[in-house]
Amino acid sequence: MTKKKKTVGKTDADVILIGAGIMSATLGVLLKELEPGLSIEIYERLDIAAAESSDAWNNAGTGHSAFCELNYTPEKKDGTVETKKAIQIAENFEVSKQFWAYLLEKGLISNPENFIRKIPHMSFVWGKKNVDYLRKRYEALRKSILFSAMEYTEDAETVKNWAPLIMNGRKKNEKIAATKMDLGTDVNFGSLTRDMFNHLKEQPNVSLYFNHEIRNLTKNKDGNWSVKVKDLSTGDKRKRVAKFVFIGAGGGSLPLLEKSDIPEGKGFGGFPVSGQWLKCTNEEIIAKHHAKVYGKAAVGAPPMSVPHLDTRMINGKQALLFGPYAGFSTKFLKNGSFLDLPKSIKLNNIRPMISAGLHNLDLTKYLIEQVRQSPQDRLEALKEYLPTAQLQDWELEYAGQRVQVIKKDEKQGGILEFGTEVVSAADGSIAALLGASPGASTAVSIMLELLDRCFKEDLATDEWQNKIKEMIPTYGAELANDATLCEATRARTSKVLEIEAV
């Protein structure tokens, strides 16, 4: 680690990772590959890894690559479609695939079928206005090599061939359009995360503790961090000292960031959004649908609530989900406390939080409507994508909690951010990840950004540069601007991950 991080005080670990989700797993593996001698301690309040936001049933299962998620390509006031965010996410997902391919090639994890499968990604809309939008989106995205394989149609028979269930029972004169990317994937981030932690805990100087909760974080005069930990099984408390701390606790990151008391964390707030799925219980229906079909979100809906009819592989079995239906809870975690939101309100963030609320009344209205939905209301929403759906074939499943970031804004006082945010101390000794979608899918790029902030001197060395390029061969290059490199990279990772075109 850098000279900057060499401190005079005694430490128990070089690195402490808080939370056993995809972010901590990714950072832990990256650091251990870059610096094998590092000592790492990982603390998780639950009894298993990836049980919150990284779990497949808790919404982290799509493999967000911006192929079909329409919220990443908003229509601007002049009628054009903004593609910058979609291109960035698609490129970031290619970075993730390269890292996973490296893990497989090196034998650090095994059997790609455990966590990734090939599945077409589709966007599907109806009505003239939405069809016009999807056509413009297709034309704009096709200019990028990352999306050049995208197909577009307004022909009902073609859509029926792609995904028959969404066309069965639909009005013949209805104006529809769809796009399809065969390069799409389904990723079980719960399974991937647990595979990565299984590798990590076998490495020297790595300790993984379940049923342990972080109670406080304090910066010592020598620059190290004192972390107070409680063993939830025994009630025992102890203090651990580390040179670097990463707070990757999903919805639980904000309260811990506040406890760290770093200036960079002041003014951040969180807005929790809960979710529910309709899960298909009819095996015949499940077997007939093989795609992730995304539509347009309702006015005011958060990005994580974009409706989709979603084929997934969970624990080796095909599943079919529709939703998510949004809701509101003051919990920051699925297994959290109803006091999470009120306890997070501080003098330094109350103004941004109130301001963000006033500027997002559409979201408040949307959430109220979602909470009041009856089973029949949910069925009617499903029928827009699956016209022949019957309630007896579906059951309600509770998804995870997401905490959207609220941050200071000079003009508005506070804004609600729909994305992820890395917050780090000026000296790089601590960092936290806040926010939600597209999170898990872009975890590798997010953690590379964290390394650039918190391990800048190490990252500049030849040793680290060479190792990162071994793990991610396109590191430092832009796939979106290099067709040859993009095609070669996709061909290689598809082969290793066993998701080649049939």
PETA-V213726 format. One record per pair of residues at least 24 apart in sequence whose C-alpha atoms are under 10 Angstrom apart, sorted by the first residue. I is the first residue (numbers start at 1). J is the second residue. If there is no record, write none. Layout:
i->{I:I}
j->{J:J}
//
This chain:
i->{1:1:1:1:1:1:1:1:1:1:1:1:2:2:2:2:2:2:2:3:3:4:4:4:4:4:4:4:5:5:5:5:5:5:5:5:5:6:6:6:6:7:7:7:7:7:8:8:8:8:9:9:9:9:9:9:9:9:10:10:10:10:10:11:11:11:11:11:11:11:12:12:12:12:12:12:12:12:12:13:13:13:13:13:13:13:13:13:13:13:13:13:14:14:14:14:14:14:14:14:14:14:14:15:15:15:15:15:15:15:15:15:15:15:15:15:15:16:16:16:16:16:16:16:16:16:16:16:16:16:16:16:16:16:17:17:17:17:17:17:17:17:17:17:17:17:18:18:18:18:18:18:18:18:18:18:18:18:18:18:18:18:18:19:19:19:19:19:19:19:19:19:19:19:19:19:19:19:19:19:19:19:20:20:20:20:20:20:20:20:20:20:20:20:20:20:20:20:20:20:20:21:21:21:21:21:21:21:21:21:21:21:21:21:21:21:21:21:21:22:22:22:22:22:22:22:22:22:22:22:22:22:22:22:22:22:22:22:22:22:22:23:23:23:23:23:23:23:23:23:23:23:23:23:23:23:23:24:24:24:24:24:24:24:24:24:24:24:25:25:25:25:25:25:25:25:25:25:25:25:25:26:26:26:26:26:26:26:26:26:26:26:26:26:26:27:27:27:27:27:27:27:27:27:28:28:28:28:28:28:29:29:29:29:29:29:29:30:30:30:30:30:30:30:30:31:31:31:31:32:32:32:32:32:33:33:33:33:34:34:34:34:34:34:34:34:34:35:35:35:35:36:36:36:37:37:37:37:38:38:38:39:39:39:39:39:39:40:40:40:40:40:40:40:40:40:40:40:41:41:41:41:41:41:41:41:41:42:42:42:42:42:42:42:42:42:42:42:43:43:43:43:43:43:43:43:43:43:43:43:44:44:44:44:44:44:44:44:44:45:45:45:45:45:45:45:45:45:45:45:45:46:46:46:46:46:46:46:47:47:47:47:47:47:48:48:48:48:49:49:49:49:49:49:49:49:49:49:49:50:50:50:50:50:50:50:51:51:51:51:51:51:52:52:52:52:52:52:52:52:52:52:52:52:53:53:53:53:53:53:53:53:53:53:53:53:53:53:54:54:54:54:54:54:54:54:54:54:54:55:55:55:55:55:55:55:55:55:55:56:56:56:56:56:56:56:56:56:56:56:57:57:57:57:57:57:57:57:57:57:57:57:58:58:58:58:58:58:58:58:58:58:58:58:58:59:59:59:59:59:59:59:59:59:59:59:59:59:59:59:60:60:60:60:60:60:60:60:60:60:60:60:60:61:61:61:61:61:61:61:61:61:61:61:61:61:61:61:62:62:62:62:62:62:62:62:62:62:62:62:62:62:62:62:63:63:63:63:63:63:63:63:63:63:63:63:63:63:63:63:64:64:64:64:64:64:64:64:64:64:64:64:64:64:64:65:65:65:65:65:65:65:65:65:65:65:65:65:65:66:66:66:66:66:66:66:67:67:67:67:67:67:67:67:67:67:67:67:67:67:67:67:68:68:68:68:68:68:68:68:68:68:68:68:68:68:68:68:69:69:69:69:69:69:69:69:69:69:69:69:69:69:70:70:70:70:70:70:70:70:70:70:70:71:71:71:71:71:71:71:71:71:71:72:72:73:73:73:73:73:74:74:75:75:75:75:79:79:79:80:80:80:80:81:81:81:81:81:81:81:81:81:82:82:82:83:83:83:83:84:86:86:86:87:87:87:87:87:87:87:88:88:88:88:88:89:89:89:89:90:90:90:90:90:90:91:91:91:91:91:91:91:92:92:92:92:92:92:92:92:93:93:93:93:93:93:93:94:94:94:94:94:94:94:94:94:94:94:94:95:95:95:95:95:95:95:95:95:95:95:95:95:96:96:96:96:96:96:96:96:96:97:97:97:97:97:97:97:97:97:97:97:98:98:98:98:98:98:98:98:98:98:98:98:98:98:99:99:99:99:99:99:99:99:100:100:100:100:100:100:100:100:101:101:101:101:101:101:101:101:101:102:102:102:102:102:102:102:103:103:103:104:104:105:105:105:106:107:108:108:108:108:108:109:109:109:109:109:109:109:110:110:110:111:111:111:111:112:112:112:112:112:112:113:113:113:113:113:113:113:114:114:114:114:114:114:114:114:114:114:114:115:115:115:115:115:115:115:115:115:115:115:115:115:115:116:116:116:116:116:116:116:116:116:116:116:116:117:117:117:117:117:117:117:117:117:117:117:118:118:118:118:118:118:118:118:118:118:118:118:118:118:118:119:119:119:119:119:119:119:119:119:119:119:119:119:119:119:120:120:120:120:120:120:120:120:120:120:120:120:120:120:120:121:121:121:121:121:121:121:121:121:121:121:121:121:121:121:121:122:122:122:122:122:122:122:122:122:122:122:122:122:122:122:122:122:122:122:122:123:123:123:123:123:123:123:123:123:123:123:123:124:124:124:124:124:124:124:124:124:124:124:124:124:124:124:125:125:125:125:125:125:125:125:125:125:125:125:126:126:126:126:126:126:126:126:126:127:127:127:127:128:128:128:128:129:130:130:130:130:130:131:131:131:131:132:132:133:134:134:134:134:134:135:135:135:137:138:138:138:143:144:144:144:144:144:145:145:145:145:145:145:145:145:146:146:146:146:146:146:146:146:147:147:147:148:148:149:149:149:149:150:150:150:150:150:151:151:151:151:151:152:152:152:152:152:153:153:153:153:154:154:162:162:162:163:163:163:163:163:163:164:164:164:164:165:165:165:165:165:165:165:165:165:165:166:166:166:166:166:166:166:166:166:166:167:167:167:167:168:168:168:168:168:169:169:169:169:169:170:170:170:170:170:170:171:178:178:178:179:179:180:180:180:181:182:182:182:182:183:183:183:183:183:184:184:184:185:185:185:185:186:186:186:186:186:186:186:187:187:187:187:187:188:188:188:188:188:189:189:189:190:190:190:191:191:193:212:212:213:214:214:214:215:215:215:215:216:216:216:216:216:216:217:217:217:217:217:217:217:217:218:218:218:218:219:219:219:219:219:219:223:223:224:224:225:225:225:226:227:242:242:243:243:243:244:244:244:244:244:244:245:245:245:245:245:246:246:246:246:246:246:246:247:247:247:247:247:247:247:247:248:248:248:248:248:249:249:249:249:250:250:250:250:250:250:250:250:250:250:250:251:251:251:251:251:251:251:251:251:251:251:251:251:251:251:251:252:252:252:252:252:252:252:252:252:253:253:253:253:253:253:253:253:254:254:254:254:254:254:254:254:254:254:255:255:255:255:255:255:256:256:257:257:257:257:257:257:257:258:258:258:260:260:260:260:261:262:262:262:262:262:262:263:263:263:264:264:264:264:264:265:265:265:265:265:265:265:265:266:266:266:266:266:266:267:267:267:267:267:267:267:267:267:267:267:267:267:267:268:268:268:268:268:268:268:268:268:268:268:268:268:268:268:268:269:269:269:269:269:269:269:269:269:269:269:269:269:269:269:269:269:269:269:269:269:269:270:270:270:270:270:270:270:270:270:270:270:270:270:270:270:270:270:271:271:271:271:271:271:271:271:271:271:271:271:271:271:271:271:271:272:272:272:272:272:272:272:272:272:272:272:272:272:272:272:273:273:273:273:273:273:273:273:273:273:273:273:273:273:273:273:273:274:274:274:274:274:274:274:274:274:274:274:274:274:274:274:274:274:274:274:274:274:275:275:275:275:275:275:275:275:275:275:275:275:275:275:275:275:275:275:276:276:276:276:276:276:276:276:276:276:276:276:276:276:277:277:277:277:277:277:277:277:277:277:277:277:277:277:278:278:278:278:278:278:278:278:278:278:278:278:278:278:278:278:278:278:278:279:279:279:279:279:279:279:279:279:279:279:279:279:280:280:280:280:280:280:280:280:280:280:280:280:281:281:281:281:281:281:281:282:282:282:282:282:283:283:283:283:285:285:285:285:286:286:286:286:286:286:286:287:287:287:287:288:289:289:289:290:290:290:291:292:292:292:293:293:294:294:294:295:295:298:298:298:299:299:299:299:300:300:300:300:300:300:300:300:301:301:301:301:301:301:301:301:301:302:302:302:302:302:302:302:302:302:303:303:303:303:303:303:304:304:304:304:304:304:304:307:307:307:308:308:309:309:309:320:321:321:321:321:322:322:322:322:322:322:322:322:323:323:323:323:324:324:324:325:325:325:325:325:325:325:325:325:326:326:326:326:326:326:326:326:327:327:327:327:327:327:327:327:327:328:328:328:328:328:328:329:329:329:330:330:331:331:331:332:332:332:332:332:333:333:333:333:334:334:334:334:334:335:335:336:341:348:349:349:349:349:349:350:351:351:351:351:352:352:352:352:352:352:352:352:352:352:353:353:353:353:353:353:353:353:354:354:354:354:355:355:355:355:355:355:355:355:355:356:356:356:356:356:356:356:356:356:356:357:357:357:357:358:358:358:359:359:359:359:359:360:360:401:402:402:402:402:403:403:403:403:404:404:404:404:405:405:405:406:406:420:421:422:422:422:422:422:423:423:424:424:424:425:425:426:426:427:427:427:428:428:428:428:428:429:429:429:430:444:445:448}
j->{31:34:35:37:38:243:244:455:456:457:458:459:454:455:456:457:458:459:461:457:458:223:427:428:429:455:456:457:223:224:243:244:427:428:429:454:455:222:223:224:243:221:222:223:224:243:221:222:223:224:220:221:222:223:224:241:242:243:222:224:241:242:243:224:225:226:240:241:242:243:39:40:41:226:239:240:241:242:243:38:39:40:41:205:206:207:240:241:242:243:244:245:38:39:40:41:205:224:241:242:243:244:245:39:40:41:42:206:225:241:242:243:244:245:246:429:430:40:41:42:43:206:207:225:227:240:241:242:243:244:245:246:247:430:41:42:43:44:208:242:244:245:246:247:248:249:42:43:44:45:212:213:214:245:246:247:248:249:250:252:253:256:432:43:44:45:46:49:50:52:209:210:212:213:214:246:247:248:249:250:252:253:44:45:46:47:48:49:50:51:52:54:193:194:197:208:209:210:248:249:250:48:49:50:51:52:53:54:55:189:190:192:193:194:197:248:249:250:440:49:50:53:54:55:60:189:190:191:192:193:194:196:197:248:249:250:439:440:441:443:444:50:54:193:246:247:248:249:250:433:439:440:442:443:444:446:447:50:193:196:197:246:247:248:249:433:443:447:49:50:192:193:194:195:196:197:198:199:200:248:443:96:99:100:192:193:196:197:440:443:444:445:446:447:448:246:248:443:444:446:447:448:450:451:196:197:200:206:246:447:103:108:196:197:199:200:203:99:444:447:448:451:467:468:471:447:451:455:464:200:203:204:205:206:464:467:468:471:458:459:463:464:465:466:467:468:471:458:463:464:467:203:204:205:203:204:205:206:204:205:206:203:204:205:206:207:242:200:201:203:204:205:206:207:208:242:244:245:201:205:206:207:208:209:240:242:245:197:200:201:206:207:208:209:210:212:245:246:207:208:209:210:211:212:213:214:229:230:231:249:208:209:210:211:212:213:214:248:249:209:210:211:212:213:214:229:230:231:232:249:335:209:210:211:212:213:232:335:209:210:211:212:232:233:194:209:210:211:190:191:193:194:195:196:197:198:208:209:210:189:190:191:192:193:194:197:190:193:194:334:335:400:190:249:250:251:333:334:335:336:399:400:401:402:189:190:249:250:251:333:334:399:400:401:402:436:439:440:188:189:190:191:192:193:194:250:400:439:440:188:189:190:191:192:193:194:314:399:400:187:188:189:190:191:312:313:314:315:399:400:188:190:276:277:279:312:314:321:397:398:399:400:190:274:275:276:277:324:334:397:398:399:400:401:402:188:189:275:276:277:304:305:323:324:398:399:400:401:402:437:186:187:188:189:190:399:400:436:437:438:439:440:441:115:116:185:186:187:188:189:190:310:311:312:313:314:440:441:116:119:121:184:185:186:187:188:189:292:310:311:312:438:440:441:93:96:116:117:121:184:185:186:187:188:189:438:439:440:441:442:89:90:92:93:121:184:185:186:187:437:438:439:440:441:442:89:90:91:92:93:94:121:146:183:184:185:438:441:442:90:91:93:121:147:184:438:120:121:122:123:138:141:146:147:150:179:180:181:182:183:184:294:120:121:122:123:124:150:178:179:180:181:184:292:293:294:295:308:121:122:123:292:293:294:295:296:297:303:304:306:307:308:123:124:133:134:137:294:295:296:297:303:306:294:295:296:297:301:302:303:304:305:306:303:438:133:134:137:140:141:133:137:133:134:136:137:132:133:136:133:136:137:140:133:134:135:136:137:138:139:140:141:137:140:141:137:140:141:144:141:141:146:147:141:144:145:146:147:479:480:146:442:478:479:480:438:441:442:445:146:147:441:442:479:480:146:442:445:478:479:480:486:441:442:443:444:445:446:478:479:438:440:441:442:443:444:445:146:441:442:444:445:472:474:479:486:489:490:493:441:442:443:444:445:471:472:473:474:475:479:489:493:440:441:442:443:444:445:446:472:493:441:442:444:472:489:490:492:493:494:496:497:444:470:471:472:473:474:475:489:490:492:493:494:496:497:444:445:468:470:471:472:473:493:192:196:444:471:472:493:496:497:471:472:492:493:494:495:496:497:498:470:471:472:473:493:496:497:196:199:471:496:497:471:496:497:471:199:195:196:198:199:200:192:194:195:196:197:198:199:192:195:196:195:496:497:498:187:192:496:497:498:499:187:188:313:316:497:498:499:187:188:189:190:191:192:195:313:314:315:316:186:187:188:189:190:191:192:193:195:313:314:315:316:497:185:186:187:188:189:191:192:312:313:497:498:499:184:185:186:187:188:312:313:497:498:499:500:182:183:184:185:186:187:290:291:494:497:498:499:500:501:502:181:182:183:184:185:186:187:290:291:292:310:311:312:313:499:162:163:179:180:181:182:183:184:185:186:290:291:292:293:311:150:179:180:181:182:183:184:185:186:290:291:292:293:294:310:311:150:151:152:159:162:163:178:179:180:181:182:184:291:292:293:294:295:308:309:310:152:177:178:179:180:181:292:293:294:295:296:308:153:154:159:166:176:177:178:179:180:293:294:295:296:308:385:154:175:176:177:178:179:293:294:295:296:384:385:154:174:175:176:177:178:295:296:384:174:175:176:177:174:175:176:177:175:175:176:177:295:296:175:176:177:178:176:177:177:176:177:178:179:296:177:178:179:179:178:179:180:480:479:480:481:482:483:479:480:481:482:483:484:486:487:479:480:481:482:483:486:487:490:181:183:480:181:483:180:181:182:183:179:180:181:182:183:178:179:180:181:182:177:178:179:180:181:177:178:179:180:178:179:289:290:291:288:289:290:291:292:293:288:289:290:386:285:286:288:289:290:385:386:387:388:389:289:293:309:383:384:385:386:387:388:389:385:386:387:388:385:386:387:388:389:383:386:387:388:389:383:384:385:386:387:388:387:293:294:295:293:294:291:292:293:291:291:500:501:502:490:494:499:500:501:291:292:499:291:292:312:499:291:292:310:311:312:313:314:312:313:314:440:441:312:313:314:315:316:314:440:441:314:315:440:314:315:440:236:237:237:238:239:256:239:255:256:259:255:256:257:258:259:260:241:245:256:257:258:259:260:261:259:260:261:262:243:260:261:262:429:430:427:429:429:430:260:429:430:260:260:429:430:428:429:430:428:429:430:431:454:455:428:429:430:431:432:424:429:430:431:432:433:450:422:423:424:430:431:432:433:434:422:431:432:433:434:333:432:433:434:332:333:401:402:403:432:433:434:435:436:439:331:332:333:334:336:340:400:401:402:403:404:405:433:434:435:436:331:332:333:336:340:402:403:433:434:332:333:403:431:432:433:434:435:332:340:341:344:403:405:432:433:434:435:332:340:341:343:344:345:344:432:423:424:430:431:432:433:434:344:345:346:425:430:431:432:425:423:424:425:426:430:431:424:425:426:423:424:425:426:431:348:349:407:423:424:425:431:432:346:347:348:349:407:408:345:346:347:348:349:350:351:352:353:406:407:408:409:414:344:345:346:348:349:350:352:353:405:406:407:408:414:415:423:434:341:344:345:346:348:349:350:351:352:353:354:356:403:404:405:406:407:408:414:415:416:434:332:340:341:344:345:349:353:402:403:404:405:406:407:416:417:434:435:328:329:330:331:332:341:353:356:357:402:403:404:405:406:416:417:435:327:328:329:330:331:332:333:340:341:401:402:403:404:405:435:302:304:305:326:327:328:329:330:331:332:333:367:400:401:402:403:404:304:305:324:325:326:327:328:329:330:331:332:333:334:367:371:398:399:400:401:402:403:304:305:323:324:325:326:327:328:329:334:370:371:397:398:399:400:401:402:305:321:322:323:324:325:326:327:396:397:398:399:400:401:320:321:322:323:324:325:326:378:394:395:396:397:398:399:309:320:321:322:323:324:325:375:378:379:382:391:393:394:395:396:397:398:399:309:310:319:320:321:322:323:393:394:395:396:397:398:319:320:321:322:389:391:392:393:394:395:396:397:319:320:321:392:393:394:395:319:320:392:393:394:318:319:320:393:319:320:389:393:310:311:312:318:319:320:321:311:318:319:320:320:318:319:320:318:319:320:320:320:321:322:322:385:322:323:385:384:385:362:363:366:362:363:365:366:360:361:362:363:364:365:366:367:325:326:362:363:364:365:366:367:370:326:363:366:367:404:416:417:418:437:404:418:419:436:437:438:402:404:418:419:436:437:438:381:382:385:382:385:382:385:386:394:394:395:396:397:378:379:381:382:385:386:394:396:378:381:382:399:397:398:399:367:370:371:373:378:381:396:398:399:366:367:368:369:370:371:399:401:366:367:368:369:370:371:372:373:401:364:367:368:370:371:401:371:401:402:401:403:401:402:403:400:401:402:403:404:400:401:402:403:398:399:400:401:402:400:401:401:403:408:406:407:408:413:414:414:407:408:413:414:406:407:408:409:410:412:413:414:415:416:405:406:407:408:413:414:415:416:406:413:414:415:406:407:408:409:412:413:414:415:416:406:407:408:409:412:413:414:415:416:417:406:414:415:416:412:414:415:412:413:414:415:416:415:416:436:434:435:436:437:434:435:436:437:434:435:436:437:434:435:436:434:435:446:446:446:447:449:450:453:450:453:450:453:454:453:454:453:454:453:454:455:452:453:454:455:456:453:454:455:454:472:475:475}
//
